[in-house]
Amino acid sequence: MSKIEKISDEELVVLVRTKDQELYVNLVNRYKDKLFRYAVKLIRDEHKALDVVQEAFIKAFINLNGFNANKKFSSWIYRIVHNEAINYVKKHSREISLEDNEWVQNIVKVEDDLGAKVDREEAVQLLKKFLFELPLKYRSPLILFYMHDKPYEEISDVLRMPIGTVGTRINRGKKLLKALYIGEDKYYD
């Protein structure tokens, strides 16, 4: 393990700002795959997701002096990717799709009665479909929590909302998914 790999993201940002801008590639390498997966899950198109992540890294580099090294770099860079992806979604008005079933399985486990209604695979497919019927304000926290294993605190930083609001939106998002799943017309907005 190299010396650079051992230092924190925040320390690396300070080095990039003060000593060697070429060290920025280390931050890119640390986050490119995670951010790409996140962008793909938000916008459904791998090529566009790659563009979104590249644009986010460029914006992050340009604005690196504005980053507060006392905060988490991961939250900051996720926020930039999130904003870029949301701008893309709004601009292109596309529905979003997920290819990864693991997070849906987690929701199914949390909502045990969902799995009892139909077989597990059908439940996964329906939940994926219904996820994209949710407003972004519920969809984004669900994706960050279940797919990217982000704690409420980091989701709060990424989405710039209070931690209580994160919890509320995740809970309401799950209730909305459940209501859509069982065919209720209730909308918890």
N, CA and C atoms as a LAMMPS dump frame, in Angstrom:
ITEM: TIMESTEP
0
ITEM: NUMBER OF ATOMS
567
ITEM: BOX BOUNDS ff ff ff
-5.0000000000000000e+02 5.0000000000000000e+02
-5.0000000000000000e+02 5.0000000000000000e+02
-5.0000000000000000e+02 5.0000000000000000e+02
ITEM: ATOMS id mol type element x y z
1 1 1 N 0.847 -1.17 0
2 1 2 C 0 0 0
3 1 3 C 0.896 1.238 0
4 2 1 N 0.637 2.144 -0.933
5 2 2 C 1.464 3.342 -1.025
6 2 3 C 1.083 4.345 0.063
7 3 1 N 1.948 5.302 0.232
8 3 2 C 1.732 6.34 1.246
9 3 3 C 0.445 7.127 0.965
10 4 1 N 0.187 7.395 -0.299
11 4 2 C -1.013 8.144 -0.7
12 4 3 C -2.276 7.366 -0.372
13 5 1 N -2.256 6.055 -0.543
14 5 2 C -3.433 5.233 -0.274
15 5 3 C -3.802 5.214 1.193
16 6 1 N -2.839 5.502 2.061
17 6 2 C -3.075 5.459 3.505
18 6 3 C -3.679 6.739 4.058
19 7 1 N -3.587 7.827 3.313
20 7 2 C -4.099 9.083 3.871
21 7 3 C -5.579 9.258 3.539
22 8 1 N -6.241 10.03 4.357
23 8 2 C -7.679 10.246 4.18
24 8 3 C -7.954 11.098 2.941
25 9 1 N -9.182 11.04 2.497
26 9 2 C -9.605 11.859 1.358
27 9 3 C -9.371 13.334 1.643
28 10 1 N -9.721 13.733 2.84
29 10 2 C -9.63 15.141 3.201
30 10 3 C -8.175 15.611 3.217
31 11 1 N -7.266 14.767 3.713
32 11 2 C -5.838 15.103 3.688
33 11 3 C -5.333 15.166 2.25
34 12 1 N -5.832 14.272 1.418
35 12 2 C -5.44 14.266 0.016
36 12 3 C -5.915 15.539 -0.686
37 13 1 N -7.097 16.002 -0.35
38 13 2 C -7.595 17.251 -0.927
39 13 3 C -6.646 18.396 -0.577
40 14 1 N -6.202 18.446 0.664
41 14 2 C -5.273 19.502 1.084
42 14 3 C -3.98 19.413 0.271
43 15 1 N -3.472 18.209 0.058
44 15 2 C -2.258 18.039 -0.74
45 15 3 C -2.475 18.494 -2.19
46 16 1 N -3.625 18.161 -2.747
47 16 2 C -3.93 18.566 -4.121
48 16 3 C -3.985 20.094 -4.202
49 17 1 N -4.601 20.715 -3.219
50 17 2 C -4.73 22.179 -3.23
51 17 3 C -3.393 22.882 -3.009
52 18 1 N -2.533 22.315 -2.17
53 18 2 C -1.328 23.04 -1.763
54 18 3 C -0.042 22.562 -2.419
55 19 1 N 0.032 21.3 -2.831
56 19 2 C 1.321 20.775 -3.292
57 19 3 C 1.312 20.279 -4.734
58 20 1 N 0.406 19.374 -5.063
59 20 2 C 0.481 18.703 -6.361
60 20 3 C -0.914 18.376 -6.878
61 21 1 N -1.364 19.116 -7.88
62 21 2 C -2.695 18.904 -8.44
63 21 3 C -2.842 17.538 -9.101
64 22 1 N -1.735 16.946 -9.51
65 22 2 C -1.799 15.635 -10.162
66 22 3 C -2.222 14.53 -9.205
67 23 1 N -2.181 14.794 -7.917
68 23 2 C -2.646 13.812 -6.93
69 23 3 C -4.166 13.636 -6.974
70 24 1 N -4.834 14.558 -7.652
71 24 2 C -6.295 14.484 -7.765
72 24 3 C -6.739 13.157 -8.374
73 25 1 N -5.908 12.598 -9.243
74 25 2 C -6.244 11.318 -9.872
75 25 3 C -6.486 10.224 -8.821
76 26 1 N -5.849 10.332 -7.67
77 26 2 C -6.067 9.36 -6.599
78 26 3 C -7.491 9.455 -6.045
79 27 1 N -8.008 10.666 -5.928
80 27 2 C -9.393 10.84 -5.489
81 27 3 C -10.351 10.285 -6.546
82 28 1 N -10.056 10.558 -7.792
83 28 2 C -10.883 10.033 -8.881
84 28 3 C -10.909 8.506 -8.812
85 29 1 N -9.74 7.898 -8.655
86 29 2 C -9.669 6.435 -8.606
87 29 3 C -10.405 5.86 -7.409
88 30 1 N -10.42 6.564 -6.306
89 30 2 C -11.118 6.078 -5.111
90 30 3 C -12.631 6.061 -5.295
91 31 1 N -13.149 6.989 -6.075
92 31 2 C -14.606 7.173 -6.14
93 31 3 C -15.255 6.89 -7.486
94 32 1 N -14.492 6.753 -8.542
95 32 2 C -15.097 6.67 -9.876
96 32 3 C -16.092 5.518 -10.014
97 33 1 N -15.755 4.351 -9.49
98 33 2 C -16.664 3.202 -9.652
99 33 3 C -17.946 3.367 -8.849
100 34 1 N -17.823 3.8 -7.601
101 34 2 C -19.004 3.995 -6.753
102 34 3 C -19.919 5.065 -7.335
103 35 1 N -19.315 6.166 -7.761
104 35 2 C -20.109 7.263 -8.303
105 35 3 C -20.755 6.88 -9.631
106 36 1 N -20.043 6.097 -10.416
107 36 2 C -20.615 5.632 -11.677
108 36 3 C -21.848 4.757 -11.414
109 37 1 N -21.723 3.823 -10.463
110 37 2 C -22.877 2.963 -10.131
111 37 3 C -24.057 3.811 -9.648
112 38 1 N -23.77 4.81 -8.821
113 38 2 C -24.83 5.683 -8.321
114 38 3 C -25.497 6.434 -9.474
115 39 1 N -24.702 6.998 -10.364
116 39 2 C -25.255 7.746 -11.492
117 39 3 C -26.068 6.849 -12.416
118 40 1 N -25.585 5.641 -12.673
119 40 2 C -26.323 4.714 -13.53
120 40 3 C -27.68 4.413 -12.924
121 41 1 N -27.726 4.235 -11.624
122 41 2 C -28.981 3.902 -10.964
123 41 3 C -29.955 5.079 -10.978
124 42 1 N -29.434 6.28 -11.072
125 42 2 C -30.319 7.441 -11.146
126 42 3 C -30.79 7.735 -12.567
127 43 1 N -29.909 7.533 -13.556
128 43 2 C -30.274 7.981 -14.9
129 43 3 C -30.427 6.882 -15.947
130 44 1 N -30.098 5.647 -15.614
131 44 2 C -30.393 4.473 -16.443
132 44 3 C -29.496 4.265 -17.66
133 45 1 N -28.717 5.195 -18.031
134 45 2 C -27.904 5.111 -19.239
135 45 3 C -26.426 5.146 -18.852
136 46 1 N -25.708 4.053 -19.131
137 46 2 C -24.307 3.965 -18.704
138 46 3 C -23.431 5.022 -19.348
139 47 1 N -23.659 5.306 -20.63
140 47 2 C -22.838 6.306 -21.322
141 47 3 C -23.07 7.701 -20.739
142 48 1 N -24.333 8.007 -20.503
143 48 2 C -24.655 9.317 -19.911
144 48 3 C -24.173 9.386 -18.47
145 49 1 N -24.252 8.267 -17.758
146 49 2 C -23.774 8.238 -16.377
147 49 3 C -22.276 8.514 -16.33
148 50 1 N -21.542 7.957 -17.277
149 50 2 C -20.106 8.216 -17.354
150 50 3 C -19.853 9.699 -17.594
151 51 1 N -20.623 10.3 -18.501
152 51 2 C -20.504 11.742 -18.741
153 51 3 C -20.805 12.547 -17.478
154 52 1 N -21.849 12.144 -16.771
155 52 2 C -22.239 12.835 -15.541
156 52 3 C -21.117 12.771 -14.507
157 53 1 N -20.536 11.603 -14.336
158 53 2 C -19.459 11.439 -13.346
159 53 3 C -18.226 12.233 -13.771
160 54 1 N -17.884 12.188 -15.046
161 54 2 C -16.729 12.957 -15.516
162 54 3 C -16.946 14.447 -15.3
163 55 1 N -18.136 14.906 -15.623
164 55 2 C -18.455 16.331 -15.413
165 55 3 C -18.385 16.683 -13.931
166 56 1 N -18.843 15.786 -13.092
167 56 2 C -18.797 16.02 -11.645
168 56 3 C -17.355 16.114 -11.152
169 57 1 N -16.488 15.236 -11.641
170 57 2 C -15.081 15.292 -11.235
171 57 3 C -14.412 16.582 -11.709
172 58 1 N -14.781 17.031 -12.887
173 58 2 C -14.236 18.297 -13.385
174 58 3 C -14.708 19.446 -12.499
175 59 1 N -16.005 19.485 -12.213
176 59 2 C -16.54 20.544 -11.344
177 59 3 C -15.913 20.489 -9.954
178 60 1 N -15.743 19.279 -9.435
179 60 2 C -15.13 19.137 -8.113
180 60 3 C -13.702 19.676 -8.132
181 61 1 N -12.958 19.366 -9.169
182 61 2 C -11.581 19.849 -9.265
183 61 3 C -11.547 21.375 -9.332
184 62 1 N -12.4 21.926 -10.164
185 62 2 C -12.444 23.387 -10.313
186 62 3 C -12.81 24.054 -8.988
187 63 1 N -13.683 23.422 -8.226
188 63 2 C -14.17 24.018 -6.977
189 63 3 C -13.518 23.432 -5.727
190 64 1 N -12.407 22.761 -5.901
191 64 2 C -11.75 22.091 -4.776
192 64 3 C -11.363 23.057 -3.657
193 65 1 N -11.035 24.281 -4.009
194 65 2 C -10.688 25.265 -2.971
195 65 3 C -11.892 25.635 -2.111
196 66 1 N -13.076 25.408 -2.628
197 66 2 C -14.284 25.683 -1.862
198 66 3 C -14.696 24.545 -0.938
199 67 1 N -14.02 23.406 -1.058
200 67 2 C -14.339 22.266 -0.205
201 67 3 C -13.799 22.501 1.2
202 68 1 N -14.631 22.258 2.206
203 68 2 C -14.231 22.378 3.605
204 68 3 C -13.607 21.046 4.025
205 69 1 N -12.297 21.049 4.238
206 69 2 C -11.566 19.814 4.562
207 69 3 C -11.948 19.249 5.923
208 70 1 N -12.771 19.962 6.695
209 70 2 C -13.268 19.432 7.966
210 70 3 C -14.51 18.568 7.768
211 71 1 N -15.037 18.565 6.551
212 71 2 C -16.206 17.736 6.218
213 71 3 C -15.741 16.52 5.436
214 72 1 N -16.681 15.604 5.149
215 72 2 C -16.336 14.395 4.4
216 72 3 C -16.31 14.685 2.897
217 73 1 N -15.21 14.324 2.278
218 73 2 C -15.091 14.493 0.835
219 73 3 C -16.129 13.63 0.12
220 74 1 N -16.366 12.427 0.63
221 74 2 C -17.303 11.516 -0.038
222 74 3 C -18.698 12.139 -0.154
223 75 1 N -19.147 12.795 0.892
224 75 2 C -20.468 13.442 0.841
225 75 3 C -20.479 14.555 -0.195
226 76 1 N -19.388 15.305 -0.246
227 76 2 C -19.287 16.438 -1.165
228 76 3 C -19.307 15.961 -2.616
229 77 1 N -18.516 14.942 -2.932
230 77 2 C -18.45 14.473 -4.319
231 77 3 C -19.743 13.752 -4.707
232 78 1 N -20.362 13.021 -3.776
233 78 2 C -21.661 12.41 -4.063
234 78 3 C -22.699 13.494 -4.356
235 79 1 N -22.639 14.588 -3.624
236 79 2 C -23.588 15.686 -3.843
237 79 3 C -23.435 16.257 -5.247
238 80 1 N -22.206 16.422 -5.681
239 80 2 C -21.973 16.965 -7.023
240 80 3 C -22.515 16.005 -8.08
241 81 1 N -22.24 14.717 -7.933
242 81 2 C -22.759 13.717 -8.877
243 81 3 C -24.28 13.691 -8.817
244 82 1 N -24.822 13.747 -7.614
245 82 2 C -26.279 13.76 -7.456
246 82 3 C -26.885 14.935 -8.223
247 83 1 N -26.33 16.114 -8.033
248 83 2 C -26.857 17.302 -8.726
249 83 3 C -26.759 17.158 -10.24
250 84 1 N -25.637 16.66 -10.717
251 84 2 C -25.465 16.468 -12.157
252 84 3 C -26.477 15.457 -12.696
253 85 1 N -26.662 14.367 -11.975
254 85 2 C -27.608 13.335 -12.407
255 85 3 C -29.04 13.86 -12.392
256 86 1 N -29.397 14.573 -11.348
257 86 2 C -30.752 15.126 -11.26
258 86 3 C -30.987 16.135 -12.379
259 87 1 N -29.982 16.954 -12.658
260 87 2 C -30.105 17.903 -13.772
261 87 3 C -30.318 17.162 -15.087
262 88 1 N -29.605 16.071 -15.265
263 88 2 C -29.781 15.265 -16.471
264 88 3 C -31.196 14.692 -16.528
265 89 1 N -31.65 14.119 -15.421
266 89 2 C -32.991 13.525 -15.374
267 89 3 C -34.046 14.574 -15.693
268 90 1 N -33.936 15.733 -15.072
269 90 2 C -34.922 16.79 -15.329
270 90 3 C -34.874 17.249 -16.78
271 91 1 N -33.672 17.372 -17.301
272 91 2 C -33.516 17.844 -18.675
273 91 3 C -34.078 16.848 -19.68
274 92 1 N -33.898 15.565 -19.408
275 92 2 C -34.307 14.546 -20.363
276 92 3 C -35.604 13.839 -19.985
277 93 1 N -36.146 14.159 -18.818
278 93 2 C -37.425 13.594 -18.366
279 93 3 C -37.516 12.094 -18.616
280 94 1 N -36.478 11.386 -18.242
281 94 2 C -36.455 9.941 -18.438
282 94 3 C -36.806 9.25 -17.137
283 95 1 N -37.359 8.077 -17.287
284 95 2 C -37.55 7.216 -16.126
285 95 3 C -36.23 6.556 -15.802
286 96 1 N -36.042 6.214 -14.56
287 96 2 C -34.806 5.634 -14.09
288 96 3 C -34.999 4.142 -13.884
289 97 1 N -33.939 3.395 -14.051
290 97 2 C -34.045 1.958 -13.871
291 97 3 C -32.883 1.436 -13.059
292 98 1 N -33.103 0.324 -12.399
293 98 2 C -32.05 -0.302 -11.617
294 98 3 C -31.774 -1.674 -12.172
295 99 1 N -30.502 -2.033 -12.191
296 99 2 C -30.135 -3.37 -12.616
297 99 3 C -29.755 -4.22 -11.428
298 100 1 N -29.511 -3.607 -10.292
299 100 2 C -29.04 -4.319 -9.111
300 100 3 C -30.232 -4.652 -8.225
301 101 1 N -30.464 -5.932 -7.984
302 101 2 C -31.612 -6.359 -7.191
303 101 3 C -31.363 -6.337 -5.697
304 102 1 N -30.103 -6.256 -5.262
305 102 2 C -29.777 -6.426 -3.846
306 102 3 C -30.536 -5.453 -2.949
307 103 1 N -30.59 -4.189 -3.318
308 103 2 C -31.266 -3.216 -2.46
309 103 3 C -32.764 -3.485 -2.416
310 104 1 N -33.33 -3.945 -3.534
311 104 2 C -34.75 -4.265 -3.548
312 104 3 C -35.004 -5.44 -2.616
313 105 1 N -34.096 -6.408 -2.629
314 105 2 C -34.22 -7.54 -1.714
315 105 3 C -34.223 -7.054 -0.272
316 106 1 N -33.413 -6.03 0.028
317 106 2 C -33.389 -5.47 1.389
318 106 3 C -34.739 -4.873 1.759
319 107 1 N -35.378 -4.186 0.819
320 107 2 C -36.709 -3.629 1.098
321 107 3 C -37.7 -4.767 1.315
322 108 1 N -37.598 -5.793 0.476
323 108 2 C -38.503 -6.934 0.621
324 108 3 C -38.324 -7.557 2.001
325 109 1 N -37.075 -7.667 2.475
326 109 2 C -36.827 -8.234 3.796
327 109 3 C -37.431 -7.355 4.881
328 110 1 N -37.309 -6.031 4.714
329 110 2 C -37.856 -5.107 5.705
330 110 3 C -39.374 -5.191 5.719
331 111 1 N -39.958 -5.297 4.546
332 111 2 C -41.409 -5.362 4.423
333 111 3 C -41.803 -6.823 4.152
334 112 1 N -41.704 -7.672 5.167
335 112 2 C -41.909 -9.108 5.01
336 112 3 C -43.247 -9.46 4.369
337 113 1 N -44.28 -8.695 4.688
338 113 2 C -45.591 -9.048 4.144
339 113 3 C -45.634 -8.878 2.627
340 114 1 N -44.713 -8.096 2.064
341 114 2 C -44.673 -7.97 0.609
342 114 3 C -44.293 -9.299 -0.031
343 115 1 N -43.301 -9.956 0.533
344 115 2 C -42.829 -11.223 -0.021
345 115 3 C -43.87 -12.322 0.059
346 116 1 N -44.805 -12.219 0.994
347 116 2 C -45.821 -13.251 1.161
348 116 3 C -46.877 -13.175 0.061
349 117 1 N -47.09 -12.016 -0.537
350 117 2 C -48.151 -11.859 -1.528
351 117 3 C -47.854 -12.571 -2.842
352 118 1 N -46.636 -12.475 -3.299
353 118 2 C -46.238 -13.117 -4.558
354 118 3 C -44.829 -13.65 -4.391
355 119 1 N -44.368 -14.393 -5.369
356 119 2 C -43.018 -14.926 -5.219
357 119 3 C -41.994 -13.798 -5.225
358 120 1 N -40.866 -14.088 -4.677
359 120 2 C -39.809 -13.107 -4.448
360 120 3 C -39.394 -12.382 -5.733
361 121 1 N -39.221 -13.1 -6.811
362 121 2 C -38.761 -12.491 -8.067
363 121 3 C -39.786 -11.498 -8.609
364 122 1 N -41.042 -11.86 -8.534
365 122 2 C -42.091 -10.939 -8.975
366 122 3 C -42.111 -9.699 -8.093
367 123 1 N -41.894 -9.893 -6.809
368 123 2 C -41.845 -8.762 -5.88
369 123 3 C -40.71 -7.811 -6.235
370 124 1 N -39.566 -8.371 -6.553
371 124 2 C -38.41 -7.555 -6.925
372 124 3 C -38.73 -6.735 -8.167
373 125 1 N -39.293 -7.365 -9.177
374 125 2 C -39.597 -6.669 -10.425
375 125 3 C -40.637 -5.554 -10.208
376 126 1 N -41.657 -5.851 -9.417
377 126 2 C -42.675 -4.841 -9.144
378 126 3 C -42.099 -3.665 -8.347
379 127 1 N -41.273 -3.965 -7.348
380 127 2 C -40.677 -2.886 -6.565
381 127 3 C -39.763 -2.021 -7.422
382 128 1 N -39.028 -2.64 -8.325
383 128 2 C -38.182 -1.86 -9.232
384 128 3 C -39.05 -0.928 -10.075
385 129 1 N -40.132 -1.475 -10.572
386 129 2 C -41.039 -0.671 -11.405
387 129 3 C -41.627 0.482 -10.591
388 130 1 N -42.092 0.171 -9.394
389 130 2 C -42.741 1.193 -8.579
390 130 3 C -41.77 2.229 -8.046
391 131 1 N -40.517 1.857 -7.863
392 131 2 C -39.524 2.82 -7.388
393 131 3 C -39.492 4.037 -8.304
394 132 1 N -39.605 3.803 -9.595
395 132 2 C -39.483 4.889 -10.546
396 132 3 C -40.748 5.705 -10.703
397 133 1 N -41.784 5.282 -10.018
398 133 2 C -42.996 6.085 -9.953
399 133 3 C -42.949 7.048 -8.775
400 134 1 N -41.985 6.83 -7.884
401 134 2 C -41.846 7.707 -6.721
402 134 3 C -41.221 9.028 -7.132
403 135 1 N -41.598 10.091 -6.465
404 135 2 C -40.907 11.371 -6.702
405 135 3 C -39.433 11.239 -6.3
406 136 1 N -38.584 12.029 -6.951
407 136 2 C -37.153 11.986 -6.669
408 136 3 C -36.847 12.203 -5.191
409 137 1 N -37.664 12.985 -4.511
410 137 2 C -37.369 13.266 -3.106
411 137 3 C -37.438 12.01 -2.24
412 138 1 N -38.165 10.988 -2.679
413 138 2 C -38.192 9.709 -1.97
414 138 3 C -37.227 8.705 -2.601
415 139 1 N -37.141 8.732 -3.9
416 139 2 C -36.298 7.786 -4.626
417 139 3 C -34.82 7.969 -4.269
418 140 1 N -34.339 9.201 -4.234
419 140 2 C -32.914 9.446 -3.964
420 140 3 C -32.46 8.918 -2.608
421 141 1 N -33.166 9.229 -1.507
422 141 2 C -32.706 8.675 -0.228
423 141 3 C -32.779 7.149 -0.178
424 142 1 N -33.798 6.551 -0.819
425 142 2 C -33.892 5.089 -0.845
426 142 3 C -32.693 4.477 -1.565
427 143 1 N -32.311 5.053 -2.683
428 143 2 C -31.174 4.542 -3.441
429 143 3 C -29.893 4.675 -2.627
430 144 1 N -29.681 5.842 -2.015
431 144 2 C -28.459 6.044 -1.225
432 144 3 C -28.408 5.103 -0.026
433 145 1 N -29.537 4.901 0.63
434 145 2 C -29.566 4.075 1.842
435 145 3 C -29.433 2.586 1.509
436 146 1 N -30.265 2.098 0.601
437 146 2 C -30.294 0.666 0.332
438 146 3 C -29.234 0.199 -0.659
439 147 1 N -28.88 1.043 -1.615
440 147 2 C -27.957 0.591 -2.646
441 147 3 C -26.512 0.984 -2.357
442 148 1 N -26.333 2.082 -1.68
443 148 2 C -24.975 2.565 -1.431
444 148 3 C -24.604 2.507 0.044
445 149 1 N -25.471 1.92 0.847
446 149 2 C -25.203 1.721 2.275
447 149 3 C -24.742 2.995 2.975
448 150 1 N -25.312 4.117 2.592
449 150 2 C -24.954 5.392 3.224
450 150 3 C -25.755 5.55 4.51
451 151 1 N -25.091 5.979 5.582
452 151 2 C -25.827 6.259 6.818
453 151 3 C -26.649 7.543 6.663
454 152 1 N -27.621 7.718 7.522
455 152 2 C -28.489 8.888 7.457
456 152 3 C -27.682 10.187 7.45
457 153 1 N -26.608 10.247 8.242
458 153 2 C -25.805 11.472 8.328
459 153 3 C -25.225 11.836 6.967
460 154 1 N -24.706 10.841 6.26
461 154 2 C -24.115 11.128 4.96
462 154 3 C -25.187 11.443 3.922
463 155 1 N -26.313 10.755 3.983
464 155 2 C -27.418 11.083 3.075
465 155 3 C -27.856 12.524 3.318
466 156 1 N -27.881 12.914 4.573
467 156 2 C -28.217 14.288 4.935
468 156 3 C -27.261 15.275 4.27
469 157 1 N -25.967 14.963 4.282
470 157 2 C -24.978 15.825 3.637
471 157 3 C -25.145 15.845 2.127
472 158 1 N -25.341 14.668 1.526
473 158 2 C -25.449 14.565 0.077
474 158 3 C -26.685 15.311 -0.424
475 159 1 N -27.808 15.097 0.239
476 159 2 C -29.07 15.68 -0.225
477 159 3 C -29.371 17.041 0.394
478 160 1 N -28.509 17.445 1.322
479 160 2 C -28.655 18.739 2.005
480 160 3 C -30.027 18.913 2.633
481 161 1 N -30.295 17.978 3.536
482 161 2 C -31.54 18.04 4.285
483 161 3 C -31.257 17.535 5.688
484 162 1 N -32.08 17.917 6.659
485 162 2 C -31.876 17.432 8.026
486 162 3 C -31.986 15.908 8.108
487 163 1 N -31.279 15.331 9.071
488 163 2 C -31.281 13.876 9.262
489 163 3 C -32.704 13.363 9.48
490 164 1 N -33.502 14.098 10.235
491 164 2 C -34.886 13.686 10.461
492 164 3 C -35.676 13.594 9.169
493 165 1 N -35.408 14.519 8.252
494 165 2 C -36.085 14.499 6.958
495 165 3 C -35.654 13.286 6.153
496 166 1 N -34.365 12.924 6.244
497 166 2 C -33.874 11.722 5.566
498 166 3 C -34.665 10.51 6.036
499 167 1 N -34.758 10.345 7.355
500 167 2 C -35.493 9.214 7.916
501 167 3 C -36.948 9.214 7.484
502 168 1 N -37.556 10.38 7.51
503 168 2 C -38.957 10.506 7.11
504 168 3 C -39.14 10.117 5.649
505 169 1 N -38.236 10.595 4.787
506 169 2 C -38.385 10.288 3.359
507 169 3 C -38.122 8.827 3.051
508 170 1 N -37.198 8.218 3.77
509 170 2 C -36.962 6.784 3.571
510 170 3 C -38.193 6.001 4.021
511 171 1 N -38.729 6.342 5.178
512 171 2 C -39.929 5.644 5.669
513 171 3 C -41.127 5.872 4.768
514 172 1 N -41.341 7.111 4.349
515 172 2 C -42.465 7.391 3.449
516 172 3 C -42.261 6.732 2.096
517 173 1 N -41.006 6.728 1.63
518 173 2 C -40.71 6.062 0.364
519 173 3 C -41.044 4.577 0.427
520 174 1 N -40.689 3.934 1.542
521 174 2 C -41.024 2.512 1.706
522 174 3 C -42.535 2.327 1.772
523 175 1 N -43.233 3.222 2.463
524 175 2 C -44.696 3.124 2.533
525 175 3 C -45.316 3.325 1.159
526 176 1 N -44.77 4.262 0.394
527 176 2 C -45.28 4.478 -0.959
528 176 3 C -45.065 3.238 -1.823
529 177 1 N -43.872 2.656 -1.722
530 177 2 C -43.61 1.432 -2.476
531 177 3 C -44.595 0.344 -2.09
532 178 1 N -44.817 0.209 -0.8
533 178 2 C -45.745 -0.81 -0.322
534 178 3 C -47.163 -0.526 -0.826
535 179 1 N -47.585 0.746 -0.756
536 179 2 C -48.929 1.103 -1.215
537 179 3 C -49.083 0.832 -2.709
538 180 1 N -48.08 1.185 -3.495
539 180 2 C -48.135 0.912 -4.927
540 180 3 C -48.16 -0.593 -5.179
541 181 1 N -47.391 -1.301 -4.391
542 181 2 C -47.271 -2.744 -4.547
543 181 3 C -48.592 -3.466 -4.286
544 182 1 N -49.268 -3.043 -3.238
545 182 2 C -50.522 -3.735 -2.911
546 182 3 C -51.731 -3.076 -3.572
547 183 1 N -51.473 -2.055 -4.386
548 183 2 C -52.529 -1.462 -5.188
549 183 3 C -53.354 -0.408 -4.493
550 184 1 N -52.844 0.16 -3.422
551 184 2 C -53.58 1.229 -2.755
552 184 3 C -53.408 2.522 -3.533
553 185 1 N -54.419 3.367 -3.474
554 185 2 C -54.352 4.65 -4.152
555 185 3 C -53.812 5.741 -3.259
556 186 1 N -53.54 5.412 -2.005
557 186 2 C -53.014 6.416 -1.075
558 186 3 C -51.674 6.91 -1.579
559 187 1 N -51.484 8.193 -1.438
560 187 2 C -50.196 8.771 -1.791
561 187 3 C -49.722 9.604 -0.621
562 188 1 N -48.613 9.233 -0.018
563 188 2 C -48.116 9.868 1.194
564 188 3 C -47.215 11.033 0.853
565 189 1 N -47.69 12.034 0.216
566 189 2 C -46.811 13.136 -0.155
567 189 3 C -47.135 14.374 0.617
